[in-house]
Amino acid sequence: MYYTGYMISIGTDEIRTLRYAIQYFQDCYLVSSIGALTKSANGRKILSENIRYTNDGFCIKFKNINGNCRDFFVTQKDLDNLVYMDKFKNPIPINNYFPHNPIIKAIEVAMNKLLNKFPSKKPLICKFPDCNEKFEFNKPSNFLEMFTGKKPVIINESSIRLSLKSREKESMDIFNRINENPDNSFVAGTLLGFHKGLSDYHCYSISRADKKHNILELFDHRALKTTKLSFDEAIKKLKFLVGYFDDDLM
């Protein structure tokens, strides 16, 4: 059955709201990845192409699911039924000052629909933690490749190593390229490390790299704050880097 209603792509203003959208569920991989895509011209183009309004919600496109492009329709009822809850399934009130971004919510619902059809798109290691929703816990590389249709640059994401130390040269090259070309979309992640100022098992969108002052800026969508690390600290404290330079998304 084909959808016959109207569809309108999201615009510049809506895309701008995604840059600093708050993360409520345990899906930092998703919220930080979408936030990172807002930073590059081709990333914004993909967001516009892949997220459209319908007469009853949204249509979310994933460009590569087992080699195929697929649309997932999210109705207003679907959005209403996605409720933020604690581990005992009790609803948690959403902060009125920081509302759940409706586009993020639509992508989360679409990911639930995707995983119902294609359960293998949630890696086995991501199925172990307890969660209320299927879309919680996944790898940013997995989400980004499905959403954009392009394989991202991946440094150390699936390695057993806890930091970027073993991939220092490649990581420094990425930091330097981000400094030279701000038109990029990168996510950085941590594992277990008890590093002051960073959360364990968490993903951040990379806001910028400043080679002159030796600073990497990370945006935490959960806490809605920016964290600054020296390049050396980033190598020691971060587990992985995943993302694109703008030409990668052409």
N, C-alpha and C positions, 0 to 999 in steps of 0.2 A: 504494500500500500504506500502510495507516494503522498508526501505532504503538499497540500495545495494552497496553504495560506501565504501571507507575505513574510518576507525575511529581510531585515535591515541590519547591516554590519554595525558593530559598535564604532563610535567615533573617537576623536582625539581626547575629548573630555573624559570619556569613560576609561580609556586606556591610561590616562594620567592618574586616575584613582587607584589603579592596580600597583603603581610604583611603591606605595607605602601601605598597601592593604594589610589589615590585621589578620593574624592566624589564630583561629579558635581551636580547630580540631588538631589531631596529631598528624598533620600533613605539611610539615615545614618544607618537604621536598617540592610540593605542588605550589604553595604560595610564594616561596622564594624563587622558583623557576619562572612563574608568571611575572613576578616583579622584575626579574632579570631581563626578560624579553622586552620590557618597556624601554630599556636603555639603548636599544639599537634600532636603526631605521627599518631594517628588514624584520626584526623581531616584532616591532609595532605593526608592520604590514601583515605578518602572520596572525597576530592577535585579531586584527580587523577582519581578516579572511575567515578565521576559524570560529569567531564568536559573533552570532547574529541574534537579534531580537526576532521573536515570532509574535503572533497575535495572542499567544498564551504562555509566554516564557522565553526560552532561548533554544537555539540550535548550536551545539558544540561539535566542531569537526576535529577529528584526529586523523592526521594525514598518513600515518603508517601503522596499521594493525595487521601484522602478518602480511605486509606488502600491499594492503588495501586501504583506501580512504573511507572512513565511516562517519556518519553523522549520528549524534545522539540528541534527541529532543527532550527538553526539560520543561515540564509544565509548572504553572504556579502551584498546583497541588503538590508536585514533587518538592518544590522549594519549601513549602510550608511543612512538609513531613520530615525535612532534615532538621532535627532539633539537637542542639548542643547539650550533652548530658554528661554526668559523672559516671564513674565505673559501676555504680549501682543503678544506672539508667534513670536517675533523677534529673529533670531539666535544670540547666544552669542559666540564669538570666544573662542576657547579652548586655554589655555596657552600652548605654544609650549614646555616650560620647564617642564610642568607637564601634559603630554598627558593623555587622557581618556584611562585607561587600557582596551585593547580589550576584555579580559576575563570578567571583570566587566560589560562591555557593553553588551556582549553576555548573561550574566546572567540577566541583566535588560530586554533585549528583551524577553528572555525566560519567565520572570515573567509576562510581558505583555501578552504573548501568554497563559500562565497558567490562568491568571485572566480573559481573554476573554472566556475561557472554563469553569472556575470554579470561578465565581464572588464572591461567598460566602467566598473565601479564603482571601478576604480583609475585615477585621472586620468593622462593621458599623461605629464605632468611627473614623476610619482612612479614611472614605469616605467624611467627612465633610470639611477638608481643601482643598482649591483650588490647583489644580496641572495640569500639562500638560500631564503627563503620568500615566497610571493606576498603574504602579509598585511603584510610589512614595507614601510614607506614608504606613507603616504597622508595625506590631510588630515583634521584633527579634525572639521571641519564636515561632511565627507562621511560619516565614521563615525557621528557623533552623530545626523545626520538619519536615516540608515538604522536605527540602533538604537532611537532614541526615537520616531521617526515625527514629530518636531517640527523645524521649521527653526530653527536657532540664530541668535542675534545674531552677526553676522560683521563685524569691523572690520579691514580691510586684509589679509586672509589671501591673496587672489589678486593683490593689487597688486604692481607692480614696485618700489614704494618699500620701502626697507630698514628703516624704523622707523615708529613711530606719530606722528611729528611732524606729518605732513600731516592727521592725524585726531585732533589733540590734544584739542580740545574734547569730541568724542564719547568719547574714551578716558577723559578725566578724569571725565566724567559716569558712565561705567561704574564707575570706582574709587570714586566717591562713593556710588553706589547699592549697591555691594558693602559699603561701610562701614556704610550704613544698614540693609541687609538681608543678614545673613550667610547666609541660606537661598538659596544660589545655586550654580551649577555652571559655572565658567569655566576655560578653558585659555588660556595665553599662550604665544606661540612666538617664536623668534628666527630670523634668517636668517644671513647672513655679516656679521660685524662685529668679531670678535676682542675682544669686550667682557669685561673681567676679571670673573670670577665667574659667567659664563654660557657655556653651550656653543653652538656654531653649529648651525643647523638642528635645533633641539631644541624640544620642547614641555614645558611645566610646568603642573601644576594650581595654580590660585590658591587659597591657603589662607585669606587674609583681606586686607582693606584697612583701614588705620587712618588716617583723615583727620586726627585730632588730632595724631598724631606723623608724618604724611606718609610712611607706610610701606606698601609692597605686599609681601606674603610669597608666595613661590613655592615649591612643593615639587617637587624633582627626583627622579623615580622611578628614574632610572638610578643616581644617586649616593646616594640615600636621605638627602637633606639639604635643609634649608630655606635659601633665599636671600632676603635682605631688600634691597629697592630703595626709594629715595625715589620719589615719584610722578614727579618730573622725570626721574630716571634711567630709570624704566620707560618713559617716553615716548621717550627717546633710544635705549634698548637693545633694546626689544621690537619685533618685527615686526608681530604681530597678536594679536587677542583673539577668542575664539570661546566661546559658551556660552549659558547660560540663567539667568534669575531663576526662582524656584520657580513663579510663576504661569504662566510660559511653558510649563511641562511638564504643565499640567492637561489 
